[in-house]
Amino acid sequence: MRTQSIDPKISSVFKSVDQNASEVLVHNLYHIKTLVGNPDGSVTIAPELSYFQIKVGQSDDNGIATTYEDTNMEVAGQIGSPYKFWGQSISAFVLPAKDDETPAVKTFDKAALQKSFVNDAVKLLGRGFVTINVLNQPMFRMAPIMGIPAGQGVSTASVQGFDANVGASSVSNGWAIGSNKQPLDLYLEDQLNFDFRVAFPAGVFKLYNTVRLGFRIDGFLIRPRQGGGR
């Protein structure tokens, strides 16, 4: 990760850390939301989704209590005091909500392909836009979600290339499910609030599968030194 920022203040804060009182750690913030779909196509995506605005243990949009499998936010919408966080990159990913031991496309017909998990993932990443606001001022905007560069995730040749030998197809990193990291400079300290939203202004679309759409912000964290100043 970078040690220089385009903003001199961010670089100076992390270079002037009192090594006796504080420590700098590689850290990330993540939030993965479950988006409910239905095989009959009766469920559509919400026009706007909010991320990082609940803390671990709070209930999500479906009324289910979150765990560290869903988010690691200890304070809703902020890094909390006395911590400082320098977010340097953002990544997006789409995951299945449950294990499926059968091929995503069981038959090679159009209806089956339209209802596949991969197709839902492509629709999510190929639309919408992501906005990050700090103190109600926009500091990052990207459209579509796939604009956060692609490459992290799962792709099967059988789905993309209609390989009849489904059982022998390989699984590799691919654009269809996830993304690489998009550079950014997100500086949070003390109780500074930030807002992370995903919007679909062009209209909602059907979700045939229940999926998990997540975002991760990677960077550095300053916190009080642990373990008695080791």
N, C-alpha and C positions, 0 to 999 in steps of 0.2 A: 504494500500500500504506500501511498504518497506521504512525504514529510513536508511538502510545500503545498500551499493553497494559493489560489488566485487572490484571496483575501488575506493581506498580511496579518490582520488581527488573529485569524484562526491559527496560522503558523506560529505566531509569537506565543499564543496561549499554551500550545502543546510543547514548545521548545523551552519554555520558562518554568516548567513544572518543578516544584520543590520535591526532590527525590526522597527526602527524609519523611515528608508528610503525605505524599501522594504517589500513586503508581499509574502507569499508562498500560492499558490492556487492549488487545485486539477484541473487538466486540461487534455484535450485530443486534438490530431490532427486527423482529419478524412478526407477521400477523397473517394467519391463514383462515379464510372464511369458508364455511360450507354453504354452497349455493344449491338449493334443492331443485331437482328436475323431476320429470315424469315421463315414462315410456310412451304415453299417449299424446305427448306434446302439449299438454294443457297448462304447463308452467312456463312463464317467461321471465327473463332476467329483469331485475329491478333497474330503473333508469339511473340510479346513483347508489354507489356503495361507499361506506366510510371505513377507513382502516386506522389502526393504532389508537382508537378512541375509547377502548375499554382496557382494563387491566386483567391480568390472569385471575381467574376465579369468578369474574363477572359473567353474566349471561350474554350470549350472542344474539343475533337477530332471530334465531329460532327458539330462544328461551333455554338453551343448553349452556350450562356452566363451562367456561373455557378452562383449559389446562395449559401446561407448558408445551403441549403438542400443537396448540393453536396460536399462542402468543407468549412473548416474554416481557410484555409491558408491565412494569411494577406500578406505574402511575399512568393514568389515562391521559393521552395526548401530550406528554412531556417526559423528559428524562428524569426529573425529580432532583431534589437538592440532597447533597452538595455536588452532584455529579456533573460532568461535562462530556459531551459526545460530539465527535466529528464524523458525520456520515460521508463516505467517499464514493460509494457506488450503490446502485439499486438493481435488484433482479426480480423478475416475475416468473411464476410457475403455475401450472394447472395440474392437479393430481386427482386420481379417482377417489371417490369417497369410501369405497369398499373394494375388497379383493374380488377379482373375477377370474375364475379358473378356466373360462372358456374364451375362445378368440373374440376380439372386439367385433369383427364382421363375420358372422356365421355363414352367410351366403352372399354371393356376389351380385346382389341386386341393389337398386338405387335406394329403396326404402331402408334396407339394413345399413347402408353407408351413412345415410342422413341421420340415423339414430345412434351412430357409434360415438364412443367417448372422444375419439380423436377429432371428429367433426365438431363436437361441442367445444373442445379446446381451441380449435382453429377459429371458431366464431368469436370466442371470448378475446383471444389475443389479437385478432384481426380488426377489432372495432374498439370504440371507446377512446377515452383519453384520461391520463393520470395527471393530477395536480397536487403539488405540495405547497401549502401556505404556511408562513411563519409570521405570527402576529397579524394574521389576516392579509398579509402581503404575499402574492405568488412569487416563488423562487424556483419552481421547476414545473414544466408542463411538457407532456409527451403524448403524441397520438400517432398510430394506434398503440395499444399496449405492447404489441409486437415490435414497436419502435424501440423499446428497451431491448437491445440487440438479442437475436435468437441464438440458441445453441445448447442450452441446458435442459435436458429432459429425455423423453423416451419416444422413439419412433420405430415402427416395425415395417419391414419391406412388404409384408403381406397386405397392410392397409394402404400404404402409399403406392405400391406397384402392382397390386392385385396378384401377388404370388400365390398360386394355388396350393403350394406346399406350406400351409400355415404353421404346422407343427415344427418345421425345420427353419423358419424364418428367424433372423437374428434381431436383437434389440440393441439399439445404440442411441447416442445423443442425437437429438434432432430438433428442428425448428418448430415442430408441430405442438409440442407440449410446454416447452419452457423458454428461458431466455438467459443470455449472458448478462454481465453487469453493465449498466449505463452509468458513466461517471457523473458525479455531482459533488457539491460542497454544501452539506447541511450541518450547521453548527447549532447545537442545543446546549443550554446551561441552566442550572438551577431550576426555576419553574417556568421557563419559556415554553409557551404552548405552540404546537404545530398541528396542522390539519392535513390529512392525506385522503384524497377522494378519487374515485373512479366513476366516470359518467359515460352514459350511452345516449347522447342527444339525438342521434339519427333514428332512434326507435328501439324498442325492446325486441328480443328474438327468443325463440323457443329453446328450452334446455331439456333434452331427452334423458340426460343422466345427471345424478347428483354428483357434483364435483367440488373440489377445494381449490379456490383461487387465492394464491398467496403472494406476498411481497416481502423482500428482505433488504434491509439497509445495512451495509457493512462499513465498519470504520474503527475508530479508536475511542476508548472510554477513559476518562480520568476519574479516579475515585480515591478516597482516603486509603493510605497504605494499610494493608492487612497483615496480620501476624507479627505485630510489634516492630515494624521497621526492619524487616529482614534484608 
